[in-house]
Amino acid sequence: MFLLVGLGNPGAKYAKNRHNIGFMAVDEIARRYQFGTERNRLQGLAREGLIETEAGPQKTIIVKPQTFMNESGRCVGGFMTFHKIPIAKVIVFYDEVELAPGKCRVKIGGGTAGHNGLRSIVAQSGSDFKRVRLGVGHPGREKMLSHVLDDFSSAEMVWVDSLCDAIARTTPLLLEAKHDHFQTEVSKLSPAPPIPAWLRGGTGDGN
């Protein structure tokens, strides 16, 4: 069984924040693969379903922690313990300021780069989970908090929707651990837009 985790903050106030792109991505995965009804469980909103892969259908839980970003680890750890899901089958989708808007990269383990949601999960369960990093751009240190807690503009939502659709279409590759293929296909289906002039000039791949 896989656990797909979208990071974000609960409630309508935060729904379109850049910090909530993880929620947006897993919602689209759940929609595409016709997961079951969303239920409030173990401090998260969870849905269950099957995702077809080359190895056959994979039972999967999608969860959006409702603890607020800084305490995401409590929810994730609860699902891992209750369902006996190993950390190698946990995949976390989250906003990455060190990537240009619209870019998507995968990594396993490593540090948290100051992301409070990741820090909470690492503290609770360890660091060796798969991370799907969704670029939102870096506005400069002094504007960081307002940047991630601001809503995507209507123009930005065009690439956000495209990126989430591309991720959903290629999720089987993630479950099959074909990370490079996944990244390539996402980039083909949803090319990153030009970097806006107001973002930090050094924003790039962040590899």
C-alpha positions in Angstrom: 0.0 0.0 0.0 1.2 3.5 -0.9 0.6 6.7 1.1 0.4 9.9 -1.1 0.5 13.0 1.1 -0.3 16.5 -0.1 1.0 19.3 2.1 -1.0 22.5 2.8 -3.1 24.3 5.3 -6.8 23.4 5.9 -9.7 25.7 5.2 -11.0 27.9 2.5 -8.8 30.8 3.5 -5.7 28.9 2.4 -7.2 26.9 -0.5 -5.4 28.7 -3.3 -2.2 29.6 -1.5 1.1 28.7 -3.1 1.8 26.7 0.1 -1.2 24.5 -0.8 -0.1 23.2 -4.2 0.5 19.8 -2.6 -3.2 19.6 -1.7 -4.1 20.6 -5.3 -1.8 17.9 -6.8 -3.2 15.0 -4.7 -6.8 16.2 -5.2 -6.3 15.8 -9.0 -4.7 12.4 -8.5 -7.8 11.3 -6.5 -10.1 12.7 -9.2 -8.3 11.1 -12.1 -8.3 7.6 -10.5 -11.8 7.9 -9.1 -10.8 7.4 -5.4 -13.5 6.9 -2.8 -15.3 9.6 -0.8 -13.0 11.9 1.3 -13.3 11.2 5.0 -11.8 12.8 8.1 -9.5 10.3 9.7 -6.4 10.4 11.9 -6.2 14.2 11.7 -6.4 14.2 7.9 -8.8 14.1 5.0 -8.3 10.7 3.4 -9.4 8.9 0.3 -8.6 5.3 -0.8 -8.4 3.8 -4.3 -6.4 1.8 -6.8 -3.8 3.1 -9.3 -3.0 0.8 -12.2 0.7 0.2 -12.8 2.8 -2.3 -14.9 2.9 -4.5 -11.8 -0.9 -4.4 -11.4 -3.3 -2.3 -9.3 -1.7 -0.6 -6.3 -3.8 0.1 -3.3 -3.2 3.7 -2.3 -4.3 6.2 0.4 -4.3 9.9 -0.4 -4.2 12.2 2.6 -4.2 15.9 3.2 -3.2 16.6 6.8 -5.6 18.9 8.6 -3.2 19.8 11.4 -1.8 22.9 9.7 1.6 22.7 7.9 3.8 22.8 10.9 2.3 19.7 12.4 1.9 17.6 9.3 4.0 14.8 10.7 1.5 13.8 13.3 -1.1 13.0 10.6 1.4 11.2 8.3 2.9 9.2 11.2 -0.6 8.2 12.3 -1.5 6.8 8.9 1.9 5.0 8.6 1.4 3.4 12.0 -2.2 2.5 11.6 -1.9 1.0 8.1 1.7 -0.4 8.6 3.0 1.6 5.6 6.8 1.7 5.3 8.5 5.0 4.7 9.7 3.8 1.3 6.1 3.8 0.2 5.3 7.3 1.4 5.3 10.1 -1.3 4.9 13.7 -0.3 3.9 16.5 -2.7 4.8 20.0 -1.6 5.7 23.6 -2.7 9.4 24.2 -3.4 10.7 27.8 -3.5 14.1 26.7 -4.9 12.4 25.5 -8.1 11.1 27.9 -10.8 7.3 28.0 -11.0 5.8 25.0 -12.8 8.9 22.8 -12.5 8.6 19.3 -10.9 11.5 17.3 -9.4 11.6 14.1 -7.4 14.1 13.2 -4.6 14.3 10.6 -1.8 15.5 11.7 1.6 17.8 14.6 2.3 17.2 17.8 4.3 14.1 19.9 4.7 15.5 23.3 3.4 13.4 25.1 6.0 10.1 23.6 4.9 8.0 23.2 8.1 5.8 20.5 6.7 8.8 18.4 5.8 10.5 19.1 9.1 7.5 17.8 11.0 7.3 14.6 8.9 11.1 14.0 9.4 10.8 14.5 13.1 8.0 12.0 13.4 8.9 9.3 10.9 12.4 9.9 9.5 13.7 11.4 6.2 13.8 8.5 3.7 10.4 9.2 2.0 10.0 10.2 -1.6 9.4 14.0 -2.2 7.7 15.5 -5.2 8.9 19.1 -5.3 6.6 21.5 -7.0 8.2 24.8 -8.0 6.6 28.0 -6.9 9.7 30.3 -7.2 11.7 32.3 -4.8 10.9 36.0 -4.3 13.8 36.7 -2.0 14.2 36.0 1.7 12.4 39.1 3.0 9.2 38.3 1.0 9.2 34.5 1.5 6.3 34.2 4.0 4.0 36.4 2.1 4.9 34.7 -1.1 3.9 31.1 0.0 0.8 32.3 1.9 -0.4 34.4 -1.0 -2.9 33.0 -3.5 -1.9 32.0 -7.0 -3.0 34.6 -9.5 -5.5 33.6 -12.2 -2.7 33.6 -14.7 -0.6 31.3 -12.5 -3.5 28.9 -12.0 -3.2 28.1 -15.7 0.1 26.4 -15.2 -0.9 25.1 -11.7 -3.9 23.2 -13.2 -1.7 21.9 -16.1 1.0 20.7 -13.7 -1.4 18.9 -11.4 -3.0 17.2 -14.4 0.4 16.1 -15.7 1.3 14.7 -12.3 -1.9 12.8 -12.0 -1.5 11.3 -15.5 2.0 10.1 -14.7 1.5 9.0 -11.1 1.9 5.3 -12.0 5.5 6.0 -12.9 6.1 7.3 -9.4 4.7 4.2 -7.9 7.0 2.1 -10.2 10.0 4.2 -9.0 10.6 5.5 -12.5 11.5 8.9 -11.3 13.5 10.2 -14.3 10.7 9.0 -16.6 8.1 10.7 -14.4 9.9 14.0 -14.5 10.4 13.9 -18.2 6.8 13.1 -18.9 5.5 15.8 -16.5 7.8 18.3 -18.3 6.5 17.3 -21.7 2.8 17.4 -20.7 3.2 20.7 -18.7 6.2 22.8 -19.8 7.1 25.3 -17.1 6.1 28.9 -17.9 8.7 31.8 -18.3 10.0 32.9 -14.9 8.3 36.2 -13.9 10.6 39.2 -13.6 9.7 39.8 -10.0 11.1 36.4 -8.8 14.7 36.1 -7.7 17.0 35.9 -10.7 18.7 32.7 -9.4 15.6 30.6 -9.3 16.3 27.5 -11.3 16.2 23.7 -11.3 17.4 23.4 -7.7 18.8 19.9 -8.3 
